[in-house]
């Protein structure tokens, strides 16, 4: 089968590889759509920390946002999975440690991550092997584009749950990228009054096109009380600013990761009685995301600017994006 393989920093392309075979407890999925995210770009340019701490190494097959159809089932798997449209969890824990047994497999010390960690091949390929325990069925109302947006949506939904907005609360989202816009969508669906802060006129204009008219440049943020602030920006200065902007007694949620350490005066947290929440992984939010997509409460489709084939992945990872104001690029590996 054809797969996109990264062989070194800035090096990668489509290669013919052996197709996966469903091991016991696994299925093989024919990939219909896969998303490209910032983590994939960091693996491609060599900056991703996992490459430097031993959790990942080249060559590797990327892709952890995906959907497709089960075409093969392994030993011990209910054969009724065959033919079902699915997406799946990225984080694959050992299923035996204390964290896994308590439902926190995304924090398992020995976890593998599809397309990211531990050598587990990803979804930028025609087929993908996945443990059946990681699967989430997709209803007919969730198409291919939305199906491949479940994983980033799960991250965003968890961030909004951490912010715990009530109808009428003001929620400020720092960073109108894919995760930030999804946070804004889930917060709006919860009844919150959503504000966004971005750095470029194009990103702010796109946010406004989605109905988020309170989209501000950094020096335009209104002096109003924010009940919660979600940092989805990846800017090293943003964590401290989130604490400055949130109301006393409010909540700040950190889902963006900066390329260098962030400085945060914890005295500000204590003196403002602020609750700070960190979010890693979509895992506990996947089912809820599918439910909201299926019911129409949140529509992620407008966030996808274009769908390309495997042969175009290297150019996208190198920064050559198709035209369009939306932040996400999808891949159809059948092209």
N, C-alpha and C positions, 0 to 999 in steps of 0.2 A: 504494500500500500504506500501511498504518498504521505509524507509527514514533513513538517518544518523542524529542522534540527539546528540548534545553535552550537557551534564548535569552538567558539572563543569570542572575546570581546569584539563586537562589530562584525562578526563572521557567522554566517548561517545561510541556509537555503533549503529548498525542497529536496528530499532524499527518498529513495525507495527503500523501505524497511520491511521486515517481516511483520505481518499483521498479528495483533494479539490473539491469544487463545484464552478462553474463559477458564481460569483455575477454579478449584473447589471454592464455593462461596462467592464467586464473581460472575459478572455478566460482561459481554462485549456490546458496546453501543456504537451504532453507525452515527457519527457526529453530523448534525444538521447545521449547527451554527456555533461559533466560539468567539468570545470577546478578547480583545487586546487591551491590557491595562498597564498602568505605570510600573507595576512589578515586572511585567514581561520586558518592558523597555530597559529596566535596570539590569536584568539578566543579560540583555543583549549588549549593553554598553559596558558591562563588567562591574558596575557599582553596587549591585545588590549584596547586602551584608552576608547572606547565606553562602556566597561564593568564597568568602574570606574566613568564615568560622567553621567550615567543614560540613555544613548541612546540604550543600549542593555543589556540583562540579560539572564541567563540560565533558563530553557532549551532553546536551539535554533537550528534551522536547517540552515546549512551553504549552500553556493553555489551561486555565482553571475555571473559566466562565463558559459554560457550554450547555447544550441540550441536544438530544438525539433520540434514536429509537433502538431498543434492545433487539439485537439480532442473534445472540447466542447466550445460552445459560450454562453455567458450570455445574458440577456435581454438588448436590445439596441445595440448589436454588429452585424455588417453585417455578416450573416451566411456564406458568401463566404470566411471568414477566415478559416473555417473548412477544415482540410486537408493540410493547407499550412505549409511549413517549415519556421521556424522563429527563431530569437534570440530577445533579448530585452534589454531595458535600465535598469540599476540597480537602478537608482535614480528616485524616485516617489514623485514628489512635490504635493503641495496642489492644484495647478492649479488656484489659486485665488489671491495669493499675487503678489506684484510688481515684484519680481524676476521671478516667474513662468510665469507671463503674458509677460515678456520680453524674454522668451525662456531660462531662466536660472534656470530651475526647479532643477538642480543638486545642487543649492545653497539655496534652500528653507529651511527656518529655521525649519519647521515642517515636512520635508520630511521623508519618510521611504526609506529603501534601501533593496532590495531583498537579503536575507541571511545575512544581516549585521546589520541593524538599525531599531528600532521601532517594532521588533517582526515579521517582514514580513518573512515567511518561504522561504528558498532558494531551490536551484536546485539539491542538493544531495539527490534526491528522485525520485521516478518513475514518479511523476506528479507535476506540478507547476502551480499555479494560477497567472496570470499577467494581469494588465490593458491593454486593447487593444491599448490605446494611447502610450504604451511603446514598442509595437512590431515593429520589422524591418524584412520584408520578406527576405529570403535567396534565391538567384538564384541557379539553378542546378549546376553551376560551383563552388559553395562553399559547400564542403562536411561537414561531421559532425565534423571533427577535426578543420577545419578552422572556422566553424560556432561557436564553443565554444571558439575560439581565437579572436572573434570580440571585446569583451569587453576589454581585455588587449590591443588589437590593437588600439582601439579608444583612450585610454590613450596615447599610443605612438604617434599616428598620431597628436594628439593635441600638444604634446611636440615638435614634429618636426615643426608643423605650428608655434609654438612660437619661434623656432629658426630661422624660415624664411630663409632657405638656398636657394641660387641660384646655378645653375650649375657651378661646379668648386670650390665652397666654401669648406673650410675645416671645418668639424663638428667633435667635439670630444665628445664621449659618455662615461661617467663615470659609470661603472657597467654593465657587460655583462650578466645580468640575463634576464628573459623573457622580461621585459619592455625595458631594455637597448638594447637588440638584435632587438626587434621590432622597436625601435627608429632608430637603425642603418639601418634596412631594408627600412623604409620609407624615411630616409634621402638619402640613395643610390638611391632609385627610383626617388627622386627629382633631381638627378644629382650631389649630393654632394660627396666630397672626404672624406670618413668616417674613423675616427680613434676610437679605443676603449681602455679603460683602465680597468684592472681587478686585482684581488688579488691572484688568483690561476692559476697555470699552466694549469689545466684541463679546466677551463672556457675560458682561452685565446686560447687554442688549439681548443676548440669547435667553438669559434668565427671564427678562421681561416678556419675551415672546411666549413663554410658558405660563404667563399670568402672574409672575412674581414682580409686581411693579415697585415693590420696596427693595430695589437692588441698588447698592451704594458702592461708590469708590471709598477707599479707606478714610479719606478726609471728609466724607459726607455723611457718616453715620449719625443719625439723629440722636439727640440727648433724651432718649426715652428709656424707661425701665425695661430691661430684658430679663424675663423669668428664667431663661436657659440660653446658653450659648454652646453651639456645636462647632468645634474646630475640625474642619475637613480640608484644611488648606495646604498642609505640608510646609508651612513657613515656620522657621525656628522662633520667630517673635510672637506667633499667634497664641500659644498657650498662656503667656502672661497677659496678653491683651484680652483674651476671653475672660479671665478673672477680673480684669479692670471693668469690663463692660457689663458683666452679669450683676443682677440685683443682689443685695445681701440676702442670704438664705436661699439663693437660687442654685442652679446646677450647671456645671460645665462638663462637656463630653469631649474626649479626645479620641479621634479616629484617624486624623491625618498624621503622617510620620515625616518629620523633617530630615534633611540630609545631614544635619549636624545637631548636636545636643541643644535642647531648648532650656532657657533659664527661667525658672518660675519661683518667685518668692512665696514659699508656703505660709508665711505669716499673713499674706493677703487672703489666702484660703481660710485660715483660722479666724482672722478678725472679721471677715465678712460672713462667716458661718456657711461657706459654700461647700456643696457636695461635688466632688470631682469623680468622673467615671472614665475609665479606659476601655476601649473596645478592640478586641482582636478576633477576627473571623466572623463569617456569616452564619456559622453552623446553627446556633440556636434561633436564628431568624429566618431560615429558609422556608419552613412551612408557612409561617405568617406572611412572608412575601408572596408566595404563590397564591395564597388566599386573597390577598389584596389586589394582586394583578388580575386574578380570575374574576373577581367581583367588580372590577372597574374602578375601585377606589384610587388606585395609582396606575398610571399608564407610562411605562418606561420607554416606549417605542420612539418618541420624538428625540430621545437623547442619542440615538444612533445616526451618525452622519452618513455612513456608507457601509456597504458590505463588499469585501474584496475576496480574491482567491488566495490560495497558499503561495503562489508565485509572487504576490505583492506584499507579503508579510514583512520581509526584510526591509523594504523601503519604508513601510509604516513605522516599524520599530526604530528606524534611523531618523524619524522625524518628518518624513515626507507624507503628510496626510492628504487624503482627498479633500476637496473643497467642501465647506459647510460649517455652520456655526455650532453644530452639536458636538459634544466632546468624545463620543465613543465610536470606535471602529470595530466592525464585526468581520469574521472570516467564515466563508462557506467552503469547507475543505473539499467539497465535491467538484468545485470549479477547476 
